[in-house]
Amino acid sequence: RLSDDGADDVMAWLSHQGVLLSTPNPAGWAGVLCPNKDEHTDGNPEGRYSPSTRSYRCLHSHCVDFDSHAFLDWVAANGGPKHAPGLREELLAAVMDQTLAKLTPTEAFPDKGAEVIAEVEKKQLDRVTKDDWYKRFAYIQNEDAYFDMGDRREISRGTFNALFRHVACYSIHPTKTGKRRIEASICYDENRQAKDALTISGITYAAGETVLVSREGQAYGNRWVDHRPTAATGNAKIWLDHVERMIPDPVELNHVLDVMAYKLQNPNRKINHAVLHIGHPGSGKDTMWQPFLWGIGGEALSNVAIVRNEEIQSQWGYAYESEVMVFEELRQSEAKDRRALENHLKPIIAAPPDFLQVNRKGLHPYQALNRIFVLAFSNERVPISVSGDDRRWFVTYSEAPRMTEQDARAIWDWYKAGGLAVAAGWLYERDVSRFNPGATPPLTEAKIIMVEQGRSTAESYLVEMIERRLGEFSAGVVAAPFYSLCDRLQGGAPMNTRVVQQALLHALKEAGWVDMGRIKSREFDTRKHIICAPELADTASKSELRRMVEETPPPSAVRLVK
């Protein structure tokens, strides 16, 4: 990484405008007032600017689309210097000048001693680098590429040749005229067996595993890199007080802390449910979870994928290359859309499936090990629809009001002063030996409300009729054909509400009725699909159920009156 020389004119303009909050940290990021700060919901106005690469980023959900291009356009529009993002040319030129100076004669070495020394060092570097090829790189069979076991990334054959074009490579199969010069990748291939270099079947992303993993007798290169920063010990009271402010219920509070601690301590284990945190805008939901996300991926939030609702339904699977998948604002307005989103998230939230396919533009797809933990935020009471028997979502609702600017600044100042590391250290010390990552999460009041309010109008109407045993459901048993039952129920339905078979079957399931399958008896030898109340499923015989649906006359339409 190139260091900044302090001569960035954008940085100077920001300082002159009074929007510079802090000088660059060790990673090269300076704190600045975000141009979109009025949209921040947690009271923290800060964004980050890197003077060496003229890059900008803000982790607030309202600033997802406000990237480096947008920030520099804002600077130019307000009278500042006009630039494009990217490494500053003057910094690169300075580094190149310094490098070239080491390889050319200087006044101190008029006998060209520096040139001689540089050439000797260059040859030594060539020798060591070439020998290291067979330890550092593995050949990927299904991609005809190479896996860098140091950086854990793929390198195409063409890139490999370009990187090592300066290395003199000759074939082990000489011609009649002598040695034959070959490309670096061909040299690697020819010497791979003699040098005991590795070949792997493909690549994967397996959180918590070593650089090489095995599946069904085949070896795979693991793209996952542990980016957990160093935690610290100290007093985490300011953060814990905020967590308790957001989640005062002790059962819900302890479950959330266990989830954070377990995932942080066990990257190689899957928590088989998601957490949905609902609350008022600006109450501090993001602030509460920040130490956990920092503990996973550091300041850059590596291995944390922040996605929008629509992105998860994309054909590309880049978000699957993560330990934690975060939805900043989970929300769908229509019941059918809420249920479709929930169905799409099912295979990600829980395993099986044990693997998720990662499709990449222009590259071979691969299977990533499903160890993703899904964390979702929402300001809406019913952002998605879940069924009453759902086992994949833990839902907590925060009644806490919007954070004051003073409280928000106090906790974020503590975070910047090392509090993130202290809070992460507290999570590392938490005993999670009794936490079961595969168990069904506790049922909360917030989830019960979400289940009830997440139903469509037709489903709500039907569930109430079923639970109150009104009209068609008075006998505790119904039978196919269900389309005719829907037609009879339509007469009592609320205005502009259409009763369809899918809504009827879902309502019966939500009310706890039991699907008995297709039943016949000696008395009635034609099979009928029967669904009945749970107490009848335990007490009535199949013959009795079959007789009941024949004897029960279809009642007239019943309209619910509130």
Secondary structure, DSSP 8 states (H G I E B T S, - for coil): -----S--HHHHHHHHTT-EEE---TTS-EEEE-TTGGG-SSS--EEEEETTTTEEE--SGGGTT--HHHHHHHHHHTT-----SS--HHHHHHHHHHHHHHTS--TT-TT-HHHHHHHHHHHHHHHHHHHHHHHHEEEETTTTEEEETTTTEEEEHHHHHHHTTTS--B-SS-BTTB--B--HHHHHHHHTTTTT--EESEEE--TT--SEEEETTEEEEE-----------S--HHHHHHHHHH--SHHHHHHHHHHHHHHHH-TTS---SEEEEEE-TTSSHHHHHHHHHHHHHTTTTTTEEEE-TGGGGSS--GGGS-SEEEESS---SSHHHHHHHHHHHHHHHSSSS-EEEEEETTEEEEEEE---EEEEEESSS-SS---TT--SEEEEEE------HHHHHHHHHHIIIIIHHHHHHHHHHS--TT--TTS-----HHHHHHHHHTS-HHHHHHHHHHHHT-GGGTTSEEES-HHHHHHHHHTTS-TT----HHHHHHHHHHTT-EEEEEE--SS--S-EEEEE-HHHHHHS-HHHHHHHHHHS----------
